[in-house]
Amino acid sequence: MVPANLTNAVRKAVYKRDSYACALCGSPRGLQVHHAIRRSQGGGDCHHNLITLCWRCHAVVHGTRMPEYADWMDTEEMAQACIEYLADMYAPDWYPYRV
């Protein structure tokens, strides 16, 4: 996997927009920025495609099994939740792809 190389300004803006908490579970710990649409699938480094996740949710979205999340959401459901969060936030102008 190629590192995102996001600027600190972009990272901080995404954290601020998401109230310095994971957009899926609300945790304020171990925050990371996730691309809802993977860059390999044309997703851009824009705010419309970036979401704040805690390290646990980020791991699950990328397919790592976390026993404490077994009854909550699986990888596909979490990926869909990320897309819905961003689509709702930026509707009707949501466009997460590279320009």
C-alpha positions as CSV (number, residue, x, y, z in Angstrom):
1,M,0.0,0.0,0.0
2,V,1.3,3.4,-1.0
3,P,1.1,6.0,1.8
4,A,-1.5,8.8,1.3
5,N,1.0,11.7,1.7
6,L,-1.8,14.0,2.8
7,T,-0.7,17.4,4.0
8,N,-1.0,18.2,7.7
9,A,-3.5,20.9,6.8
10,V,-5.8,18.5,5.0
11,R,-5.5,15.9,7.8
12,K,-6.3,18.6,10.5
13,A,-9.2,19.9,8.4
14,V,-10.8,16.4,8.2
15,Y,-10.3,15.8,11.9
16,K,-11.9,19.2,12.7
17,R,-14.8,18.5,10.3
18,D,-15.4,15.2,12.1
19,S,-15.2,16.8,15.6
20,Y,-11.9,15.0,16.4
21,A,-13.7,11.7,16.7
22,C,-14.2,8.5,14.7
23,A,-17.1,9.1,12.4
24,L,-18.3,5.5,12.9
25,C,-17.9,4.7,16.6
26,G,-17.2,8.2,18.1
27,S,-13.9,7.3,19.7
28,P,-11.5,10.2,20.1
29,R,-8.4,7.9,20.3
30,G,-6.0,6.7,17.7
31,L,-7.5,8.8,14.9
32,Q,-6.5,8.2,11.3
33,V,-7.7,9.6,8.0
34,H,-9.3,7.0,5.6
35,H,-10.1,7.2,1.9
36,A,-13.7,6.1,1.5
37,I,-13.1,5.4,-2.2
38,R,-9.7,3.8,-2.5
39,R,-7.1,5.8,-4.5
40,S,-6.6,2.7,-6.7
41,Q,-10.3,3.0,-7.6
42,G,-10.0,6.6,-8.5
43,G,-10.7,8.1,-5.1
44,G,-9.1,11.5,-4.5
45,D,-7.4,13.2,-1.6
46,C,-10.3,15.7,-1.3
47,H,-12.5,16.3,1.7
48,H,-15.3,14.5,-0.1
49,N,-13.4,11.3,0.1
50,L,-11.7,11.5,3.5
51,I,-13.1,10.4,6.8
52,T,-11.8,10.3,10.3
53,L,-11.7,6.8,11.8
54,C,-10.1,5.4,15.0
55,W,-7.4,2.8,14.4
56,R,-9.8,-0.1,15.2
57,C,-12.5,1.0,12.7
58,H,-9.8,1.7,10.1
59,A,-8.4,-1.8,10.6
60,V,-11.8,-3.4,10.2
61,V,-12.6,-1.3,7.0
62,H,-9.4,-2.7,5.5
63,G,-10.3,-6.3,6.4
64,T,-8.6,-6.9,9.8
65,R,-10.8,-9.0,12.1
66,M,-11.3,-7.4,15.5
67,P,-13.1,-9.8,18.0
68,E,-14.6,-6.9,19.9
69,Y,-16.4,-5.8,16.6
70,A,-17.8,-9.2,15.8
71,D,-21.4,-8.2,16.6
72,W,-21.2,-4.7,15.2
73,M,-20.3,-4.3,11.5
74,D,-18.2,-6.3,9.1
75,T,-15.8,-4.8,6.5
76,E,-18.4,-4.3,3.8
77,E,-20.9,-2.6,6.2
78,M,-18.2,-0.3,7.6
79,A,-17.0,0.7,4.1
80,Q,-20.6,1.4,3.1
81,A,-21.1,3.4,6.3
82,C,-18.1,5.6,5.4
83,I,-19.5,6.3,2.0
84,E,-22.9,7.1,3.3
85,Y,-21.5,9.5,6.0
86,L,-19.6,11.5,3.3
87,A,-22.4,11.3,0.8
88,D,-24.9,12.6,3.3
89,M,-22.5,15.4,4.5
90,Y,-21.8,16.7,1.0
91,A,-25.2,16.0,-0.7
92,P,-26.1,16.8,-3.4
93,D,-22.6,17.7,-4.5
94,W,-20.7,14.7,-3.3
95,Y,-17.8,13.9,-5.7
96,P,-15.0,11.8,-4.1
97,Y,-13.0,11.1,-7.3
98,R,-9.8,12.5,-8.5
99,V,-10.2,15.6,-10.6
